[in-house]
Every structure is written in structure tokens, then in C-alpha cells.
Amino acid sequence: MNNGEKQKIYLIRHAKPDLPHGGKLYYGSTDYSLSEEGVMMAKRLAEALKCVEAETVFSSDLRRAMETAEIAFAGRTCEVRPVKELREIHLGDWEGRSFDEVRSTWNEIYEKRGASFDSVCPPGGESFRDLQKRTVPAFDEILRENPCGNIVLFAHGGVIWTLMCNYFGFKLNDIFFYPMDYCGVHLIERFGGLMKLIKYNWSMDLS
């Protein structure tokens, strides 16, 4: 990175997906597309980002993230590059199941996970520590390969949270104490090898 040049990095959660069970289900790595509302959200995001110059655009390869990225940057020359390691947390046997079904079928592990999101994983799935072990190296590689120019990255709530915890000292287990809205924008500035959090969960709908 050139001396005196501040690099902006935008971490953006995908728009609202089209979910069964009224959205009351576990769907980490299950590959849902955007809902009609989500498409409109992504279009509003495109308007909010129209003045953002992006050298490189990356996305989780899950459809809800890729579709958000493609809508938000439609008509631009930059290509959206999929990154498998930026997929949302894998919830194993809980994927696609309703909250009520999981609570009644796996009550003991459900209660343990509720107290320790960072270390307890669903049967056959990942904990947030497991998730962080694949997201941070992938993000570090993106930073190494793109030392200058703005970076925009579309991902998921859990993915963005693990990065925030790694670089800014948040605690993994506090994930549900901080908002992570659909299309929420998290702006980081990188300068001289250091990173500074400028905006957390920004939205054009916020005052």
C-alpha cells in the first residue's frame, strides 16, 4: 500500500432471502435466493453505493450474497469474485429446520449452544470459532492480494461478525447483542498496516 493512501473496505451483509417457515429457521449454509423484498433492498443498496469506487468486489458464493452483489454493482466494470470460504456458518443437522423443531428435537445441545455460541456446534455443523478459522485466512488473503484500492465484500452476518471479532476485539459469544441488518454496511479504513472501524451496520435507512 502506498504511504499516505487510505484503503476503504466495505463489508456488506446480503439482502433478505426467500425463506420457508416464515423465516423462523436455521439456514446458515443452505442456499436460498433473494426474496422479492430482498431484490428491492439490493436495488436501494445500489443507489447508496453509487458513489463508492471499488477496485475489487468479492462475495460468498451462496446465492443470496452473489445476487445482492450483482444487483448492487449492476452496470459496473468490476467483476464479482465468489469466495467459498466466506459462506455462512454450516449448521449441520439443523439446516433448513424450524426453530421449534430444533428446540424440541435437540433440546440439550440447543441449550448448551445458547450459552456458548462461540464453541458449541450443532450436530455435524460448525461453531463460530470453526467459522472464524476459515473466514479470517480467506479475508487475510484478500488483503494481501489487494494492498491498495477499495475492496467491497458481500457476505453473511456470522461471517462479518467473525471478522469484526478478529480485528476489533468483539467477543464471538456476543454475536446476538449487536445488530447485523440485511444490507448493513460495515466500513473499515486500512492505513499503514492498521485497520480502523469507521461505520458499523450503516444503512441508508438510518438517520
VOGU-3710 file (C-alpha; in Angstrom, 3 decimals, decimal comma):
1> mnngekqkiy> 0,000/0,000/0,000  1,339/3,427/-0,880  2,299/5,667/2,019  -0,461/8,160/2,724  -3,138/6,127/0,939  -6,115/5,018/2,983  -7,807/1,903/1,698  -11,548/1,536/2,276  -13,009/-1,905/2,854  -16,787/-2,384/2,790
11> lirhakpdlp> -18,216/-5,499/4,447  -21,870/-5,828/3,466  -24,459/-8,351/4,577  -26,696/-9,801/1,857  -30,298/-8,671/1,329  -33,320/-10,584/2,646  -33,597/-14,150/1,308  -36,744/-16,056/0,427  -37,192/-18,350/3,434  -39,714/-21,025/4,453
21> hggklyygst> -41,275/-21,265/7,941  -41,844/-17,513/7,925  -38,104/-17,070/8,260  -38,040/-18,812/11,650  -35,491/-21,462/10,751  -31,801/-22,289/10,686  -30,318/-21,688/7,269  -26,595/-20,960/7,552  -25,159/-22,707/4,506  -28,498/-23,590/2,882
31> dyslseegvm> -28,522/-21,807/-0,459  -31,630/-19,635/-0,654  -32,138/-16,925/-3,289  -33,282/-13,395/-2,506  -36,945/-12,679/-1,858  -38,790/-10,003/-3,816  -38,260/-7,692/-0,856  -34,596/-8,629/-0,869  -34,238/-7,686/-4,538  -35,705/-4,266/-3,770
41> makrlaealk> -33,344/-3,884/-0,820  -30,383/-4,693/-3,065  -31,544/-2,080/-5,560  -31,725/0,539/-2,804  -28,257/-0,532/-1,737  -27,029/0,040/-5,283  -28,266/3,615/-5,032  -26,488/4,080/-1,695  -23,239/2,715/-3,147  -23,313/4,552/-6,470
51> cveaetvfss> -20,543/6,934/-5,387  -18,349/4,154/-3,972  -15,429/3,356/-6,228  -14,480/-0,307/-5,957  -11,297/-1,826/-7,341  -12,343/-5,348/-6,405  -15,653/-6,930/-5,362  -15,826/-10,271/-3,554  -18,764/-12,343/-2,371  -19,661/-15,534/-0,614
61> dlrrametae> -20,622/-17,993/-3,337  -24,078/-18,557/-1,822  -26,865/-17,147/-3,989  -28,247/-14,620/-1,536  -24,840/-12,928/-1,321  -23,943/-13,218/-5,016  -27,341/-11,901/-6,095  -27,040/-8,941/-3,733  -23,575/-8,147/-5,084  -24,635/-8,459/-8,717
71> iafagrtcev> -27,643/-6,185/-8,239  -25,724/-3,650/-6,158  -22,957/-3,401/-8,766  -25,007/-3,896/-11,922  -23,638/-1,916/-14,857  -20,157/-1,579/-13,364  -16,991/-2,893/-14,916  -15,771/-4,704/-11,779  -16,421/-8,449/-11,660  -17,899/-10,091/-8,568
81> rpvkelreih> -15,479/-12,789/-7,432  -17,005/-15,694/-5,449  -15,148/-16,969/-2,378  -16,350/-20,300/-0,986  -14,643/-19,746/2,384  -16,942/-16,767/3,019  -20,070/-18,925/3,165  -22,234/-18,561/6,260  -21,761/-20,914/9,203  -22,739/-24,523/8,499
91> lgdwegrsfd> -25,410/-25,660/10,948  -25,241/-29,380/10,209  -28,394/-31,335/11,024  -30,216/-28,106/11,868  -30,008/-26,691/8,355  -33,460/-25,891/6,965  -35,256/-26,909/10,160  -37,574/-24,611/12,088  -36,612/-23,132/15,455  -39,375/-25,127/17,169
101> evrstwneiy> -38,243/-28,435/15,647  -34,635/-27,882/16,662  -35,604/-26,841/20,193  -37,769/-29,936/20,724  -35,515/-32,474/18,984  -32,087/-31,337/20,195  -33,020/-29,580/23,429  -29,813/-30,357/25,351  -27,363/-29,209/22,671  -29,709/-26,320/21,846
111> ekrgasfdsv> -29,444/-25,056/25,438  -25,662/-25,503/25,516  -25,246/-23,608/22,253  -27,455/-20,809/23,552  -24,915/-20,250/26,326  -21,774/-20,765/24,215  -22,310/-19,809/20,557  -18,570/-19,461/20,136  -17,609/-23,041/20,978  -20,699/-25,285/20,727
121> cppggesfrd> -21,762/-26,500/17,288  -24,937/-28,232/16,085  -24,587/-31,930/15,210  -22,483/-32,148/12,047  -22,033/-28,365/11,907  -19,681/-25,564/12,882  -19,236/-23,372/15,936  -18,424/-19,706/15,432  -14,811/-20,492/16,289  -14,817/-23,039/13,472
131> lqkrtvpafd> -16,306/-20,441/11,162  -13,654/-17,902/12,127  -10,890/-20,394/11,326  -11,917/-20,339/7,656  -13,118/-16,747/7,250  -10,097/-14,923/8,682  -7,471/-16,660/6,488  -9,647/-16,050/3,411  -10,012/-12,374/4,293  -6,295/-12,044/5,051
141> eilrenpcgn> -5,527/-13,456/1,601  -7,846/-10,896/0,005  -5,992/-8,130/1,861  -2,573/-9,466/0,827  -3,563/-9,728/-2,816  -5,242/-6,297/-2,849  -2,930/-3,924/-0,943  -4,459/-0,794/-2,463  -7,773/0,328/-3,918  -11,179/-0,040/-2,315
151> ivlfahggvi> -12,497/-3,524/-1,563  -16,177/-4,436/-1,335  -17,105/-7,796/0,170  -20,625/-9,252/0,321  -21,151/-11,949/2,925  -23,294/-13,035/5,870  -23,971/-11,915/9,409  -21,905/-14,664/11,015  -19,027/-14,216/8,590  -18,825/-10,461/9,115
161> wtlmcnyfgf> -19,095/-10,924/12,872  -16,125/-13,321/12,990  -14,024/-10,775/11,095  -15,087/-7,961/13,437  -14,126/-10,078/16,435  -10,733/-10,919/14,998  -9,727/-7,368/14,057  -11,578/-5,157/16,542  -11,812/-7,128/19,767  -15,509/-8,012/19,861
171> klndiffypm> -16,301/-11,309/21,623  -17,567/-14,155/19,450  -20,150/-15,162/22,015  -21,769/-11,703/21,920  -22,944/-12,110/18,320  -26,628/-11,531/19,051  -26,044/-8,413/21,161  -25,009/-6,369/18,103  -27,260/-5,670/15,093  -26,350/-7,129/11,729
181> dycgvhlier> -29,091/-5,990/9,369  -29,775/-7,105/5,822  -27,676/-4,879/3,542  -25,955/-3,381/6,593  -22,639/-1,785/5,609  -19,524/-2,016/7,777  -16,784/0,370/6,674  -13,138/-0,218/7,561  -10,169/2,002/6,726  -6,725/0,428/6,346
191> fgglmkliky> -3,641/2,593/6,605  -0,032/1,681/7,267  -0,962/-1,916/8,090  -3,541/-0,851/10,699  -7,318/-1,078/10,403  -9,923/1,279/11,845  -13,672/0,624/12,080  -15,437/3,711/10,676  -19,051/2,561/10,429  -20,849/-0,435/11,894
201> nwsmdls> -24,101/-1,704/10,358  -24,723/1,522/8,449  -27,883/1,748/6,382  -29,270/4,463/4,144  -32,497/3,996/6,126  -30,795/5,100/9,341  -30,992/8,737/10,420
//
